[in-house]
């Protein structure tokens, strides 16, 4: 009974918060940058949930983000709400978004407004175009947010296999990898949750495989 009540309150709170955020979205002005507006919208979305004790969250290591610096941000992926919390990062960033979400009514709308990059895994030509677009984003001075597992982990909250893509992009553009670990999101839709975001020290990529292993060790130490 308690679980049902929590789920009901969570769904109601999410709907109310999202409607409020959408209504206020056009009136949030901050340097005309859609990604920054998305950051503000997410804060509007999370504040009432945090106040009600449904999705309480804490950010550890925010001082590891240097002012006016850009990164290829890599994060573990265990829930559909991970991107909500990743949008809290104080970065002018773009996400790599799977086409199933990029072409959806709600997520797709916000993704297109913010200039995110569509990832179509079924088409080799568009995959190459995606990598080019991702590199262009980084070269333009923005950060890139990528889930190196390529999908939600099948063994959550444990890590799944990592792909080389984000590490290759970081190496080719000469920007640092910023490891981020989300803890507590994998079952937050089904109970009141305390979510922690760990932001670890960024590093340059010399050897791709070594960087992947180091990132996995960092994330595993936070889980």
N, C-alpha and C positions, 0 to 999 in steps of 0.2 A: 504493500500500500504506500509506504514511504517512497519507494523507488518510482512508482507511477506518479505520485505527486511532484517529485523532483523533475521528472521528465516533462510533465505538463507545464510546470512553471518555467522550465528552461525554454520550451518551445514558444510559449506565450511571450516571454521576455525577449527572445530572439526576434520574433515577428514585430513586436512593438518597437524595439530598438532599431531594427532595420528600416522600418517605415519612417521613423523619426529621422534617421540618418539620411535616407533618400530625400525626404522633404527639405532638409536643411542643406543638402549637398550643393545646390546651385548658388547658395548665399555665402559659402565658405571661400573666401578669397585669400590667397597667399602666394604672391609672386606669379600668379597665373600658371602654376605648375600643377598639372592634374594629379601626379603622383603624390605631391604634398597634400593636396586636397583629400586624396584617399586616406592618407595618414590621419588627417583630422576626422574624416568620416568614421574610421575604425575606432578612434578614441570615443566618439559619440556613441558608437555601437556598444563598446565594452563597458563604458562607465556605469550604466544602470545595472548591468549584469554583475559587475564587480561589487557595487553597493549592496545588491541583494544577496551577495555571498555565493552566487552560482558559479561564476568563472572568476575567481580571484587570481591575480597573477603578480609575478615579481620578475624584475629584470636584473640579472647579475652580470657585471662586467661591462656595463655600457661605456665605461671610461676607456675600453679598448678600441672604441671607434674614434678615430682622429678627425678633428674638424676639417672640413673641405677635402677629405680623402675619399677615394672611391675603391670599391672592392668587388670581387666576385664572391658573393655570400653563398655558402653552402649550409644546408640544414637537413636534419633527419625529417622523415615524412611519415607520420602515423595516423593523421586525421584530416578530414576535409576542412577543418577549421585552422590548420596550421598557417595558411596564408593570411588569415585575419591577424594573427599575432606577429607574423613577419612584417606586416605593413606598419607595425609600431616602430620599426627601426628608423632612427633619425637620418635617413639617407634619401637622396633623390635617386630612386631605383626603379628598375623594371623587372618583372617576373618572366620566366619562361613558363608558359601555360599550355597544358595539353589541349589539343583541339576540341575534345569533348566538352571541356569547360569554356574554352575561348568562344565557342559557338553557341553556348547556352544563354538563355534570356537575361539572367541577373549577373552572374560572374563575368560573362562575356561582355556585357555592357560596361562594367567598371574597368575591365581589362583593356578594352579598346580605348576608353577615355584616357587611361593612364599610359597608353603606349606600350603595353606589354607585348611579348613576342609569342606568336602562335607556333606550337610544336605539333606537327602531324607526323606521328611515328610510322605511319603506313606508307609514306611516300619518300623515297630516297632523295628525290629532287628537292622537295620542300624541306627535308632535314638539312640539306646543305645550305639552303637559303636561310634557314633558322640560325645556323651557326654563324653565317655571314652577318645577319641582323644583330645577333648577340654581340659579336665583335664590334660592330658599328656603335652599339649602345655604349659599350665600355670606352671606345675611342672618343665618344662625344662627351665624356666626363661623368657619365652616370654609373651607378653601381648596378650589378646584375644579381638577381636572387634565383638560385637554382636548387632543386632537390636532386642530389646526385644519385639517389636510388632510382630515379626515373618514374616512380609511382609510389603510392602508399605502401609501406613495408608490409609484407605478407606474414612477418614474424613479430609484429609490433608488440611491445615497445622496443624490441631488439632491432638492430640495424640489418638491412638487406644489402645486397650487392651494390657497390658504387660503380658508376660509369665514369669514363675519363673526361667527358665533355667539358664540364666547368673548369677542371684543372688545366686542360689544354688551352681553353680560352684565356685563363689567367696567365699562363706562361707566355702565350703568343702576344698578349697585350702588355705584359710587364706590370700588372697590378697584383695586389696581394689577395690571397684567399682569406676570407673571414669566416671561421667556423662558428656556427650557432647550433645549439641543442635545445630542443623543446621537450620538456618533461611534463607529462600530465594531460596532454591533449588527446591521447588515443582513446580514452573513454569518457571524455568531458561531455559528450552528447547524452550520456545515460545517467550521469550523477553530478552532484555539485563537485567541482574540481578546483584544486589549487595548482596553477600552471606556472612553471618556472622557465624562463628563457635565459640560457647561459651563453654569453658572448665571450669567446676566448680570443687570445692574442692572434692578430693576423700574421700571415707569413707569405713570402714569395715562393713560387714553385720553381724548383730546379729540376728535380726528377718527378715525373707525374705519378708513377706507382708508389714511390716513397711518400709523396704528399697525400695520396689517397689513404695509405696505411696510417700516417700520422693523424689525419683528420678523423679516421675511424676510432683511433685510440683516444683522442680528445673527447669525442662524443660519448664513447662507451664509459669513460670515467665520470661523465655527468649523469648518465642514466641510472 
